Amino acid sequence: MSSTPRQVDRGVVVFGAGGQVGRAVVTEARRRGLAVTAAVRDPERHRDLAGEGVGLVRCDVTDPAAVAATAHGHTAAVSTVYTPDVPSADFYGATADALVAGLDTARVRRLVHVGVATTLETAPGTAVHDDPAFPEAYRAFSLGHALALDRLRESDAALDWVVVTPPLDLDRAAPGTGRYRTGGPQVLGERIAQADLAVAVVDELTAPAHHREQIAVAE
């Protein structure tokens, strides 16, 4: 798939905009002419994000009221959040709950959440992290993402969400091609450029093709 720049009536909010994937999404959204609200925990650490078409705001993504206030007036939302300071299950569970409640309050109906490859299936009902050989040190992090996916599946149908899941090899240095493949919740490929992941995310904002499901993307 490939994309061309496009203007929309209202902007999008990117939760976790200060991370590497978040920054790539902000860049791609601006390339297409979208106004962006970059939501981060500490704006002072990410002052370089602010600029033409990008507003920088503080938001605790685990707080439904903060999510609602930040998302108000936007067309859609992206979640690409991470913290090493809170156990993964606690953080991603709280984040999913806050996004569901906060976006509903703000009447934002589209959410694109960036997942992790280890939650994809290697067989029906069996995730990468279910392999007995999977490193225990990374299992809790993956299970936190899986919990967030479960919370989204349990959410009210008014929220039109999709979990866009890249492969294990997310190449942050490779130039983007503007192309990618999509599949279901199964492992699809070995690699994708971070810039192309951002293209896939913004495509699902501007022209939603997947609804209330997890998808895999790869080069």
C-alpha positions in Angstrom: 0.0 0.0 0.0 1.1 3.6 -0.5 -0.1 7.0 0.5 -0.2 10.6 -0.7 -0.6 13.8 1.3 -4.1 14.7 2.3 -5.8 17.5 4.3 -8.4 16.8 6.9 -10.9 19.1 8.6 -9.6 18.6 12.2 -6.4 17.4 13.7 -5.3 14.2 15.4 -3.8 13.7 18.9 -0.8 11.5 19.3 -0.4 10.1 22.8 3.2 9.2 23.4 4.5 11.6 20.8 7.9 11.9 22.4 8.9 8.3 21.7 10.6 7.2 18.5 7.5 5.8 16.9 5.4 8.7 18.1 7.8 11.2 16.5 7.7 9.2 13.3 3.9 9.4 13.4 3.9 13.1 14.0 6.3 13.6 11.1 4.1 11.5 8.7 0.9 13.2 9.9 2.4 16.6 9.2 3.6 15.5 5.8 0.0 14.9 4.9 -1.2 18.2 6.2 -2.8 17.0 9.4 -2.7 19.3 12.4 -1.3 17.3 15.4 -1.5 17.6 19.1 1.6 15.9 20.5 0.7 14.6 24.0 3.6 13.7 26.3 4.2 13.3 30.0 6.8 16.0 30.2 6.7 18.8 27.6 9.9 20.3 28.7 11.8 17.1 27.5 10.2 17.3 24.1 10.1 21.0 23.3 11.5 20.3 19.8 8.2 18.7 18.8 6.3 22.0 18.9 6.2 23.8 15.6 4.0 24.7 12.6 0.9 22.5 12.8 2.0 20.7 16.0 0.8 21.7 19.5 2.7 20.2 22.4 0.7 19.4 25.6 1.1 17.5 28.9 -1.2 14.5 29.4 -1.3 11.6 31.8 -2.6 8.9 29.4 -3.7 6.8 32.4 -6.1 9.5 33.5 -9.5 9.4 31.7 -10.2 13.1 32.4 -6.8 14.1 31.0 -7.3 12.0 27.9 -10.8 13.5 27.4 -9.5 17.1 27.8 -6.6 16.5 25.4 -8.6 14.7 22.8 -11.5 17.1 22.7 -12.1 18.5 19.2 -9.9 16.0 17.4 -10.8 13.7 14.5 -8.9 10.7 15.8 -6.2 9.5 18.2 -3.0 7.5 18.1 -1.6 5.7 21.1 2.1 4.8 21.0 3.0 5.0 24.7 5.6 3.4 27.0 7.1 3.9 30.4 9.7 1.8 32.3 8.5 3.2 35.6 5.3 1.2 36.0 4.7 -2.6 35.7 3.6 -3.2 32.1 0.2 -4.8 33.0 -0.6 -1.9 35.3 0.4 0.7 32.8 -1.1 -0.7 29.6 -4.3 -1.8 31.4 -4.8 1.7 32.9 -3.9 3.3 29.6 -6.4 1.2 27.6 -9.2 1.9 30.2 -8.4 5.7 30.2 -8.3 5.9 26.4 -11.7 4.1 26.1 -13.4 6.3 28.7 -11.6 9.5 27.8 -12.1 9.3 24.0 -15.8 8.4 24.6 -16.2 11.6 26.7 -14.4 13.6 24.0 -16.5 11.9 21.3 -13.4 10.8 19.4 -14.4 7.5 17.7 -11.2 6.4 16.0 -8.1 5.1 17.9 -5.0 3.6 16.3 -2.9 1.8 18.9 0.6 0.6 18.1 1.2 -2.9 19.4 4.2 -5.1 19.8 5.2 -8.1 17.6 5.3 -10.6 20.5 1.5 -10.4 20.9 1.0 -11.7 17.3 0.0 -15.3 16.8 2.2 -18.1 15.6 -0.8 -20.4 15.6 -4.5 -19.8 16.3 -4.7 -18.6 19.9 -1.0 -18.9 20.5 1.1 -15.7 20.7 4.8 -15.4 20.2 5.2 -14.8 24.0 3.5 -18.2 24.7 6.5 -20.1 23.3 8.2 -21.9 26.2 11.5 -20.6 24.8 10.4 -17.0 24.9 12.6 -15.0 27.3 11.0 -14.5 30.6 12.5 -11.1 31.0 10.3 -9.8 28.1 7.2 -11.7 28.8 5.6 -9.3 31.3 6.0 -6.4 28.9 4.3 -8.4 26.1 1.5 -9.5 28.4 0.8 -5.9 29.3 0.2 -5.1 25.6 -2.0 -8.2 25.4 -4.0 -6.9 28.3 -4.5 -3.6 26.5 -5.7 -5.5 23.5 -8.2 -7.4 25.6 -9.5 -4.2 27.2 -10.1 -2.7 23.7 -11.9 -5.9 22.6 -14.2 -5.5 25.7 -14.8 -1.8 25.0 -18.1 -0.3 23.8 -18.6 -0.6 20.0 -18.7 3.2 19.7 -14.9 3.2 19.8 -13.5 2.2 16.3 -10.0 1.0 17.2 -7.3 -0.9 15.4 -4.0 -2.2 16.9 -1.3 -1.9 14.2 1.5 -4.3 15.1 5.0 -4.2 13.5 7.4 -7.1 13.3 10.2 -7.7 15.8 12.7 -5.9 13.5 11.5 -2.3 13.6 14.3 -0.6 11.6 14.6 3.0 12.9 17.4 3.9 10.5 16.1 2.6 7.2 14.6 5.1 4.8 10.9 4.7 4.3 9.5 3.3 1.0 5.9 4.5 1.5 4.8 0.8 1.1 3.8 -2.0 3.5 1.8 -5.2 3.7 -1.0 -5.9 6.1 -2.3 -9.1 7.6 -4.4 -10.4 10.4 -3.2 -11.0 14.0 -0.6 -13.5 12.8 3.1 -13.0 12.4 3.4 -11.5 8.9 7.1 -10.7 8.2 10.4 -10.0 9.8 11.0 -6.3 9.3 9.5 -2.9 8.6 11.1 0.6 8.5 9.8 2.8 11.3 8.9 5.4 8.7 6.7 2.8 6.9 5.1 1.9 10.2 4.2 5.5 10.6 2.6 5.5 7.1 0.5 2.5 8.1 -0.7 4.3 11.2 -1.6 7.5 9.5 -3.4 5.6 6.7 -5.6 4.1 9.4 -6.3 7.6 10.6 -7.2 9.2 7.3 -8.8 6.2 5.5 -9.7 3.5 8.1 -9.6 0.0 6.6 -9.6 -2.1 9.7 -12.0 -2.0 12.6 -11.9 -3.4 16.1 -9.1 -5.8 15.3 -5.4 -6.4 15.6 -3.4 -6.3 12.3 0.2 -7.0 11.5 2.2 -4.8 9.1 5.5 -5.7 7.4 7.6 -4.6 4.5 
